[in-house]
Amino acid sequence: MHDIRTIRDHPKAFDAGLKRRGLDPLSQDLLALDKDRRELETRAQEIQTERNKAAKEIGMRKAKGEDASDLIEHVSKSKTAQGEAEVEAKAKTEELNNFLASLPNIPDASVPDGKDESDNIEVRKWGVPTAFEFVAKDHVDLGEGLGQMNFEVAAKISGARFVMLTGQLAHLERALANFMLDVHTLENDLTEVNPPALVKDTALFGTGQLPKFADDLFHTEDDYWLIPTAEVPLTNIAAGETIEEKALPVRFVAKTWCFRSEAGSAGKDTRGMIRQHQFTKVEMVSITRPEDSDAELDRMTECAEGILQRLDIPYRTVALCVGDLGFGAVKTYDIEVWLPGQNTYREISSCSSTRDFQARRMNARFKREGEKKPEFVHTLNGSGLAVGRCLVAVLENYQNADGTITIPHALRPYMAGQEVIKPHA
């Protein structure tokens, strides 16, 4: 959410940021609402001040035995007028806040221009794309060939965009998640959290999913929402809080199921595990001082990249252009893993900084040592990694000609020393 004071001070810069997002200039509309709101608030305050003076005058007249009926009538009318002004001011404030809440974050100056993912800029590449002396299979053929990845049974139970893993593949997915959590908590200094998977609408408003993206979410009949990512509960730990400066940065990590309706993705990635309604993800969230957030974004991205390096899976990191940037992000790095079965790179992690955009929506602040006035924190989030997509990457990059899967060395301690995944007996 944007700060109206910043828009007052820098309307042209605000409109220029919206223009990069493909939006028309809106600063004058916002400032007109802001002016009406402030005038109504001032009017209510002036009426209150005038009534206070009248009340003193009433007391003085009564003390002298003089008639004060005219002032008493005036005070009564002023109460009504003040109430009306306060109601109008509250309505204008709500209208302004709703307007501000509907607008995306302003991209950082370093974010490249562009319309969509084709305009993203490759920042670095790690590893050499895996090549085989045989025709590489995709993860669906590999998983079904092992008899441990079943889309038909999942569809019978739940419908499209679900999968059922069994046996060694179910174990491998669990091993991947545990491996990621161990690296992030033991080496990357993140605190593990096991958060709720059902949240209130205020939590989703705070992180920017509501109200704009309600169609992308699953909603229960008793007004809970299933989380689309652990970013929501983890970031909202700071909602309404004032954190002491010495406690920052705060770094969380969680493994959760995530739920997305995939509205608008009909016909896209219908085959396999790339785009599903339910998936497992290890999510990182950082809460920092404003001056530390840019460095924290680099650190978070490196933490995510380190998982793929440990697994020895090729990837590339790209900087998203403005046309591909998320609603709340000022800057995002996507990590794309190499999938030989598809002969392309596919996203496996997004690491984003929202600066104070989410903090304003959820009133998350910190207090500097020796200062009385608190400031808004900066928040960041990133996948560390999407577990299902990482499973896909392991299957495709570690496949053998006979359809078996060699288990990466980093995962073998989590697989009871097992070295190869074979078909069910």
CORVEN-V885349 format. One line per field, one symbol per residue. ss: DSSP state (A for helix, B for strand, O for the rest). phi: phi as a letter, one per 20 degrees, with the letter a starting at -180 (. if undefined). burial: + if it has 9 or more other C-alpha atoms within 8 Angstrom, else -. A space follows every 10 residues. Layout:
ss->???
phi->???
burial->???
This chain:
ss->OOOAAAAAAO AAAAAAAAAA OOOOOOAAAA AAAAAAAAAA AAAAAAAAAA AAAAAAAAAA AAAAOOOOAA AAAAAAAAAA AAAAAAAAAA AAAAAAAAAA AOOOOOOOOO OOOOOOAAAO BBBBBBOOOO OOOOOOOOAA AAAAAAOOBB AAAAAAAAOO OOOBBOAAAA AAAAAAAAAA AAAAAAOOOO BBOOOOOBBO AAAAAAAOOO OOOAAAOOBO OOOOBBOOOO AAAAAAAAOO OBBBAAAOOB BBBBBBBBBO OOOOOOOOOO OOOOOOOBBB BBBBBBBBOA AAAAAAAAAA AAAAAAAAAA AOOOBBBBBO OAAAOOOOOO BBBBBBBBBO OOOBBBBBBB BBBBBOAAAA AAOOBBBOOO OOOOBBOBBB BBBBBBAAAA AAAAAAAOBO OOOOBBOOAA AAAAAOOOOB BOOOO
phi->.eeffffffc ffffffffff endffcffff ffffffffff ffffffffff fffffffgff fffemefcff ffffffffff ffgfffffff ffffffffff feeffefffe fffqebffdf dfeaccndgf ccecffeeff ffffffmccc efffffecof mccdeclfff ffffffffff ffffeeddmd efcdefedce fffffgenfd efdgfeddce fdmdcffeaf gfffffgefm ddefgfeefd cdbbdcfccc flfndgndlf endfccfcbd beddccccfg fdffffffff ffffffffff eldfbcdcef fffdffgeee abdeddefdf fdlaecgcbc dcddleffgf fdldcbcffn deefcffdcc bafccfffff fgffgfedfd genfcfeggf effedlnfdc edfgf
burial->++-+-++--- +--+++++++ +---+-+--+ +-++-+++-+ +-+++-++-- +--++-++-- ++-----+-- ++--+--++- +++-++-+++ -++-++--++ +--++++--- +++++++-++ ++--+----- -----+++++ -+++++++++ +-+++----- ++++++--++ +++-++++++ +++++----+ -+--+-+-++ +-++++++++ -----+++-- ---+++++++ ++++++-++- +++++--+-- ++++++++++ ++-------- -++-++++++ ++++++++++ --+--++--+ +-+++-+++- +-++++++++ +++++--+++ ++++++++++ +---+-++++ ++++++++++ ++++++++-- ---+-+++++ ++++++++++ +++++++++- --++++++-- ++-++---+- +-+--
